[in-house]
Amino acid sequence: MDAVDLDHRHRTFDGWIPPAVVAALHEHGHDGILREAAARGDWFCAHRLAEVAVADGGSDGQTEALALLEPFASTGWWPAVRTVGRLLADWERLDEAAELLRPYAGASDREAVREFARLLARQGHIDHVVALLGPRTADGSLAEVLVELTEGHGRDDEIAALLPPVGVGATDPFEPWATDAWDTVPLHARLLERQGRVDEAAALLGRFVSVDGIVFAGHAQQRATLLARHGREAQLRACLAEDGAEYARTALAHFLEGRGRVTEAVAMLRQYSNEGNPHAAFELAELLARHGRHDEAIEVLRRAAETAGGDADWIIHLLCRVFVEAGREGEARAYVDDYFARHDGHPDEHAWARTHIRELCGRTEEAEAGPSPQAPAEELLLFGTTGGVIAQAERLVRQGEPEKGIAHLRDRLDGTRRLRVEDL
């Protein structure tokens, strides 16, 4: 095996048993099949067996796990190297993990640099972390790791100076010269907050909630959670009248609930729900259900499902969950039957809704949706894609026919005959 071949098979499942089927084989006691496939170079099988060995504990388990993974890691294939490095770190074999990862980080591979920096931080080498990541803060993902790993080390001013200044990325999102820039506002705000400069952090985020008529949801959400976390209720309420108000509403509801002021939280969300906001109705129903008020939650969701417009599946799924939590599975089934009949819903969507109810009740063996005979040809084709092939193989394993499931995979996912959604 080599890294290129492993990467290809990891992306395509070509010649390998997909993870969902691997999990089913292990669950039903077919580890022999997994070991045979692992010996032939199947990463998913080797990885699963290594997880089992680690779970068994002890030095023997560690030895077995490494023996299973080493052939893959020795090729230099990054997913295997990363897995072994993390295992070594979990076992407090930090020097071995560092020795393994250092060459990859030295080659400036982004993922390897990120992984190596976390390992250095575990070893307490914060100076090395700053030296590694400081020159690389033009990369937003590495800058975020630098901010994360230096928390509590009293170097926030230094780290802020290493970051690109506020004014790039999201503040000029459509300027041609800013195509590769990234949004520095959240990290600068995070540094301000952890220095106790909460008002400055909130003000910074507030300035960039809306830029040239564009609302940046991430800024609005971070500001709302920041204000809630520090008990700034008045400022949080003021955000309800500004851009990004939905995030302030969510944060305020959780703030009130967390302080035992559930009646106030319900009243606020109910006001928005009564105005026809389906997201507020969803949040209200979740709140009511958390406090055992299932009947009220069901009524809110029934109304929202009829008035939300467009696709209401996300509301119906929560409604079914609340029905089941209240021990009213039969009413859940009756509701979805009635809903799809009144709205002339697609028969497959109806079947999947009923399957969702069975899953919520823990009857997963019954929860097997498939295309109806009336489904259009295009939808029937979709069940021949990778996802459908894997699902069928998993069902065969769970029905006690593992060999047939493996044969099905080999027949349908082998080389050029592999079916993919993008082929349709």
C-alpha positions as CSV (number, residue, x, y, z in Angstrom):
1,M,0.0,0.0,0.0
2,D,1.1,3.6,-0.4
3,A,-0.3,7.0,0.7
4,V,-1.8,7.9,-2.7
5,D,-3.7,4.6,-2.9
6,L,-4.9,4.9,0.7
7,D,-6.2,8.4,0.1
8,H,-8.1,7.2,-3.0
9,R,-9.7,4.3,-1.2
10,H,-10.5,6.5,1.8
11,R,-12.4,8.9,-0.4
12,T,-14.2,6.3,-2.6
13,F,-14.5,3.1,-0.4
14,D,-13.0,1.3,-3.5
15,G,-12.2,-2.2,-2.2
16,W,-12.9,-1.2,1.5
17,I,-15.8,-1.9,3.8
18,P,-17.5,1.4,4.6
19,P,-17.6,2.5,8.3
20,A,-21.3,1.9,8.8
21,V,-21.0,-1.7,7.7
22,V,-17.8,-2.2,9.7
23,A,-19.7,-1.0,12.8
24,A,-22.5,-3.5,12.1
25,L,-20.1,-6.3,11.5
26,H,-18.4,-5.7,14.9
27,E,-21.7,-5.2,16.7
28,H,-22.9,-8.6,15.4
29,G,-19.7,-10.5,16.3
30,H,-18.1,-10.7,12.9
31,D,-14.6,-9.5,13.8
32,G,-13.1,-12.3,11.8
33,I,-14.3,-10.6,8.6
34,L,-12.8,-7.4,9.9
35,R,-9.4,-9.0,10.6
36,E,-9.2,-10.5,7.1
37,A,-10.0,-7.2,5.5
38,A,-7.6,-5.3,7.7
39,A,-4.8,-7.8,6.7
40,R,-5.6,-7.0,3.1
41,G,-5.1,-3.2,3.8
42,D,-8.7,-2.1,4.7
43,W,-8.2,1.0,6.9
44,F,-11.7,1.2,8.2
45,C,-11.5,-2.4,9.5
46,A,-8.1,-1.9,11.0
47,H,-9.2,1.3,12.6
48,R,-12.2,-0.3,14.2
49,L,-10.2,-3.2,15.5
50,A,-7.7,-0.8,17.0
51,E,-10.5,1.1,18.8
52,V,-11.7,-2.2,20.2
53,A,-8.2,-3.1,21.4
54,V,-7.7,0.3,23.0
55,A,-11.1,0.0,24.8
56,D,-10.0,-3.4,26.2
57,G,-7.2,-1.4,28.0
58,G,-3.7,-2.3,29.1
59,S,-0.4,-2.4,27.4
60,D,-1.5,-5.4,25.4
61,G,-4.3,-3.4,23.9
62,Q,-1.9,-0.6,23.0
63,T,0.5,-3.0,21.4
64,E,-2.3,-4.6,19.3
65,A,-3.7,-1.2,18.3
66,L,-0.3,0.0,17.1
67,A,0.4,-3.2,15.2
68,L,-2.9,-2.8,13.3
69,L,-2.3,0.9,12.4
70,E,1.5,0.9,11.9
71,P,1.4,-0.5,8.3
72,F,-0.8,2.5,7.3
73,A,1.1,5.1,9.2
74,S,4.5,3.9,7.8
75,T,3.3,5.0,4.3
76,G,3.2,8.6,5.5
77,W,-0.6,8.7,5.0
78,W,-1.7,11.6,7.2
79,P,-5.0,10.2,8.6
80,A,-3.1,7.1,9.9
81,V,-0.2,9.2,11.2
82,R,-2.6,11.5,13.0
83,T,-4.5,8.6,14.5
84,V,-1.4,7.0,15.9
85,G,-0.1,10.3,17.2
86,R,-3.4,10.9,19.1
87,L,-3.3,7.5,20.6
88,L,0.2,8.0,21.8
89,A,-0.7,11.3,23.3
90,D,-3.8,9.8,25.0
91,W,-1.5,7.2,26.6
92,E,0.8,10.0,27.8
93,R,3.5,8.8,25.5
94,L,4.0,12.4,24.5
95,D,7.7,12.2,23.4
96,E,6.9,9.4,21.0
97,A,3.9,11.4,19.6
98,A,6.1,14.5,19.2
99,E,8.8,12.5,17.4
100,L,6.1,11.0,15.0
101,L,4.5,14.4,14.2
102,R,7.5,16.7,14.1
103,P,8.6,15.9,10.5
104,Y,5.1,16.6,9.2
105,A,4.8,19.9,11.0
106,G,8.2,20.8,9.7
107,A,6.9,20.4,6.2
108,S,4.3,23.1,7.0
109,D,1.3,20.8,6.4
110,R,-1.5,22.8,8.0
111,E,-3.2,19.9,9.8
112,A,0.1,18.6,11.0
113,V,1.1,22.0,12.3
114,R,-2.2,22.2,14.2
115,E,-1.8,18.8,15.6
116,F,1.8,19.3,16.7
117,A,0.9,22.7,18.3
118,R,-1.7,21.0,20.5
119,L,0.8,18.4,21.5
120,L,3.4,21.0,22.4
121,A,0.8,22.7,24.6
122,R,0.1,19.5,26.4
123,Q,3.8,19.3,27.1
124,G,3.7,22.8,28.5
125,H,5.8,24.3,25.8
126,I,3.9,27.5,25.2
127,D,6.9,29.4,23.9
128,H,7.3,26.7,21.2
129,V,3.6,27.0,20.4
130,V,3.9,30.7,19.9
131,A,7.1,30.3,17.9
132,L,5.4,27.7,15.7
133,L,2.1,29.4,15.1
134,G,3.0,33.1,15.5
135,P,4.5,33.4,12.0
136,R,1.5,31.6,10.5
137,T,-1.4,33.7,11.7
138,A,-2.3,34.7,8.2
139,D,-3.9,31.2,8.2
140,G,-7.2,31.7,10.0
141,S,-7.4,28.2,11.3
142,L,-3.9,28.3,12.8
143,A,-4.5,31.7,14.3
144,E,-7.6,30.3,16.0
145,V,-5.5,27.5,17.5
146,L,-2.9,30.0,18.7
147,V,-5.6,31.9,20.5
148,E,-7.1,28.8,22.0
149,L,-3.8,27.2,23.2
150,T,-2.4,30.4,24.8
151,E,-5.5,31.0,27.0
152,G,-4.5,31.5,30.7
153,H,-0.9,32.1,30.0
154,G,-1.0,35.9,30.3
155,R,0.1,36.6,26.7
156,D,-3.0,38.0,25.3
157,D,-1.6,41.4,24.2
158,E,1.3,39.6,22.5
159,I,-1.1,37.2,20.7
160,A,-3.3,40.1,19.6
161,A,-0.3,41.8,18.1
162,L,0.5,38.7,16.1
163,L,-3.0,38.5,14.6
164,P,-3.8,40.4,11.4
165,P,-5.6,43.6,12.5
166,V,-9.3,44.2,12.5
167,G,-10.4,45.4,9.1
168,V,-9.7,42.4,6.9
169,G,-12.0,39.6,5.8
170,A,-15.6,40.0,6.8
171,T,-15.4,43.8,7.0
172,D,-14.8,44.0,3.2
173,P,-16.3,40.7,2.1
174,F,-16.7,41.4,-1.6
175,E,-13.6,43.4,-2.4
176,P,-11.5,41.6,-5.0
177,W,-8.3,42.1,-3.0
178,A,-9.8,40.5,0.1
179,T,-10.7,37.2,-1.6
180,D,-8.2,35.3,0.5
181,A,-8.6,37.4,3.7
182,W,-10.3,36.0,6.8
183,D,-12.4,37.4,9.5
184,T,-10.3,38.6,12.4
185,V,-13.0,40.2,14.5
186,P,-14.1,37.1,16.5
187,L,-10.6,36.3,17.7
188,H,-9.8,39.9,18.7
189,A,-13.1,40.0,20.6
190,R,-12.2,36.7,22.3
191,L,-8.8,38.0,23.4
192,L,-10.5,41.2,24.8
193,E,-13.1,39.1,26.7
194,R,-10.6,36.9,28.4
195,Q,-8.6,40.0,29.5
196,G,-11.8,41.1,31.3
197,R,-12.5,43.8,28.7
198,V,-16.1,42.7,28.1
199,D,-17.5,46.0,27.0
200,E,-14.7,46.5,24.5
201,A,-15.3,43.0,23.1
202,A,-19.1,43.6,22.8
203,A,-18.5,47.0,21.2
204,L,-16.1,45.5,18.6
205,L,-18.5,42.7,17.7
206,G,-21.4,45.2,17.6
207,R,-19.5,47.4,15.1
208,F,-19.2,44.6,12.7
209,V,-22.6,42.9,13.0
210,S,-23.7,44.7,9.9
211,V,-21.3,45.9,7.3
212,D,-22.5,47.7,4.1
213,G,-26.0,46.1,4.6
214,I,-24.6,42.6,5.1
215,V,-25.3,41.0,8.4
216,F,-22.6,38.7,9.8
217,A,-24.4,36.0,11.8
218,G,-21.2,34.8,13.5
219,H,-20.6,38.3,15.0
220,A,-24.2,38.7,16.1
221,Q,-24.2,35.2,17.7
222,Q,-20.8,35.8,19.5
223,R,-21.9,39.1,20.8
224,A,-25.2,37.7,22.1
225,T,-23.5,34.8,23.9
226,L,-20.9,37.1,25.3
227,L,-23.4,39.4,26.8
228,A,-25.4,36.5,28.2
229,R,-22.3,34.8,29.7
230,H,-21.4,38.0,31.6
231,G,-25.0,38.8,32.8
232,R,-25.4,41.9,30.6
233,E,-29.2,41.5,30.3
234,A,-30.0,45.1,29.5
235,Q,-27.5,45.2,26.6
236,L,-28.7,41.8,25.4
237,R,-32.3,43.1,25.4
238,A,-31.2,46.2,23.4
239,C,-29.8,43.8,20.7
240,L,-33.4,42.6,20.1
241,A,-34.0,45.8,18.1
242,E,-30.9,45.5,16.0
243,D,-29.6,43.4,13.2
244,G,-29.0,39.8,14.3
245,A,-31.9,40.0,16.7
246,E,-32.6,36.3,16.4
247,Y,-29.3,35.4,18.1
248,A,-30.1,37.9,20.9
249,R,-33.5,36.2,21.3
250,T,-32.0,32.8,21.6
251,A,-29.3,33.9,24.0
252,L,-31.8,35.8,26.2
253,A,-34.1,32.8,26.4
254,H,-31.3,30.6,27.6
255,F,-30.1,33.3,30.0
256,L,-33.5,33.6,31.6
257,E,-34.0,29.9,31.8
258,G,-30.6,29.4,33.4
259,R,-31.6,31.8,36.1
260,G,-34.9,30.0,36.8
261,R,-37.0,32.7,35.1
262,V,-38.7,30.2,32.8
263,T,-42.0,32.1,32.8
264,E,-40.3,35.2,31.4
265,A,-38.5,33.1,28.7
266,V,-41.7,31.4,27.7
267,A,-43.5,34.8,27.4
268,M,-40.8,36.3,25.3
269,L,-40.6,33.4,22.9
270,R,-44.4,33.1,22.7
271,Q,-44.6,36.7,21.6
272,Y,-42.3,36.0,18.6
273,S,-44.0,32.7,17.9
274,N,-47.4,34.4,17.8
275,E,-46.1,36.9,15.3
276,G,-45.4,33.9,13.0
277,N,-41.7,33.3,13.6
278,P,-41.2,29.6,13.1
279,H,-37.7,29.6,14.6
280,A,-39.1,31.2,17.8
281,A,-41.8,28.6,17.9
282,F,-39.2,25.8,17.6
283,E,-37.2,27.3,20.5
284,L,-40.4,27.8,22.5
285,A,-41.4,24.2,22.0
286,E,-38.0,22.9,23.0
287,L,-38.1,25.1,26.2
288,L,-41.6,23.9,27.1
289,A,-40.6,20.2,26.5
290,R,-37.5,20.6,28.7
291,H,-39.8,21.6,31.5
292,G,-42.3,18.8,31.0
293,R,-44.9,21.0,29.3
294,H,-45.4,18.7,26.4
295,D,-49.0,19.5,25.7
296,E,-48.2,23.2,25.2
297,A,-45.1,22.3,23.1
298,I,-47.2,20.1,20.8
299,E,-49.8,22.8,20.3
300,V,-47.1,25.4,19.4
301,L,-45.5,23.0,16.9
302,R,-48.9,22.0,15.4
303,R,-49.6,25.7,14.6
304,A,-46.0,26.3,13.4
305,A,-46.1,23.4,11.0
306,E,-49.2,24.8,9.3
307,T,-48.0,28.4,9.0
308,A,-44.3,28.1,8.5
309,G,-44.5,27.9,4.7
310,G,-42.2,25.8,2.6
311,D,-40.6,22.7,4.0
312,A,-41.8,22.1,7.5
313,D,-39.9,18.8,8.0
314,W,-37.6,20.3,10.7
315,I,-40.7,21.3,12.7
316,I,-42.4,18.0,12.2
317,H,-39.3,16.1,13.4
318,L,-39.3,18.0,16.7
319,L,-43.0,17.5,17.0
320,C,-42.6,13.8,16.7
321,R,-39.9,13.8,19.3
322,V,-42.1,15.7,21.7
323,F,-44.9,13.2,21.1
324,V,-42.6,10.3,21.8
325,E,-41.1,11.9,24.9
326,A,-44.7,12.3,26.2
327,G,-45.3,8.6,25.6
328,R,-47.7,9.4,22.7
329,E,-46.2,7.4,19.8
330,G,-49.6,6.6,18.4
331,E,-50.5,10.2,18.2
332,A,-47.2,11.0,16.4
333,R,-48.0,8.5,13.7
334,A,-51.6,9.7,13.4
335,Y,-50.3,13.3,13.1
336,V,-47.8,12.6,10.3
337,D,-50.4,10.5,8.4
338,D,-52.9,13.3,8.6
339,Y,-50.4,16.0,7.8
340,F,-49.1,14.3,4.6
341,A,-52.6,13.5,3.5
342,R,-53.8,17.1,3.9
343,H,-50.7,18.5,2.2
344,D,-50.4,15.9,-0.5
345,G,-47.0,15.0,0.7
346,H,-44.6,12.7,-1.2
347,P,-45.1,9.1,-0.1
348,D,-41.4,8.6,0.6
349,E,-41.2,11.6,2.8
350,H,-44.2,10.2,4.6
351,A,-42.5,6.9,5.0
352,W,-39.4,8.5,6.3
353,A,-41.3,10.5,8.9
354,R,-42.9,7.3,10.2
355,T,-39.4,5.7,10.3
356,H,-38.1,8.7,12.3
357,I,-40.8,8.0,14.9
358,R,-39.7,4.3,15.2
359,E,-36.1,5.4,15.6
360,L,-37.1,7.8,18.4
361,C,-38.8,4.9,20.1
362,G,-35.6,2.8,19.8
363,R,-36.9,0.4,17.2
364,T,-34.1,0.9,14.7
365,E,-34.4,-2.6,13.2
366,E,-37.8,-1.6,11.9
367,A,-36.6,1.8,10.7
368,E,-35.7,1.0,7.1
369,A,-37.0,3.5,4.6
370,G,-36.7,2.8,0.9
371,P,-38.2,4.1,-2.3
372,S,-41.9,3.5,-2.9
373,P,-43.0,1.8,-6.2
374,Q,-44.5,5.2,-7.2
375,A,-41.2,7.0,-6.8
376,P,-39.9,8.8,-10.0
377,A,-37.2,7.0,-11.9
378,E,-34.7,9.7,-10.8
379,E,-35.4,8.9,-7.1
380,L,-35.1,5.2,-7.7
381,L,-31.7,5.8,-9.3
382,L,-30.5,7.6,-6.1
383,F,-31.0,4.3,-4.2
384,G,-28.3,2.8,-6.4
385,T,-25.7,5.4,-5.3
386,T,-23.0,4.8,-2.7
387,G,-25.3,5.7,0.2
388,G,-28.0,3.3,-0.9
389,V,-25.5,0.5,-1.5
390,I,-24.0,0.9,1.9
391,A,-27.4,1.0,3.6
392,Q,-28.4,-2.2,1.9
393,A,-25.2,-3.9,2.9
394,E,-25.6,-2.8,6.5
395,R,-29.2,-4.2,6.5
396,L,-28.0,-7.5,5.3
397,V,-25.4,-7.7,8.1
398,R,-28.0,-6.8,10.7
399,Q,-30.3,-9.5,9.3
400,G,-27.6,-12.1,9.8
401,E,-26.2,-12.3,6.2
402,P,-22.8,-10.7,6.5
403,E,-21.3,-12.6,3.5
404,K,-24.1,-11.5,1.3
405,G,-23.6,-7.9,2.5
406,I,-19.9,-8.0,1.7
407,A,-20.6,-9.5,-1.7
408,H,-23.1,-6.7,-2.4
409,L,-20.5,-4.1,-1.6
410,R,-17.8,-5.7,-3.7
411,D,-20.2,-6.0,-6.6
412,R,-21.5,-2.4,-6.5
413,L,-18.5,-0.4,-5.1
414,D,-15.6,-2.1,-6.9
415,G,-13.4,0.1,-9.1
416,T,-15.0,1.7,-12.1
417,R,-18.4,0.2,-11.4
418,R,-18.7,2.3,-8.2
419,L,-21.9,4.3,-8.3
420,R,-21.8,7.9,-7.0
421,V,-24.4,10.7,-6.7
422,E,-22.3,12.9,-8.9
423,D,-22.5,10.3,-11.7
424,L,-26.3,10.8,-12.1
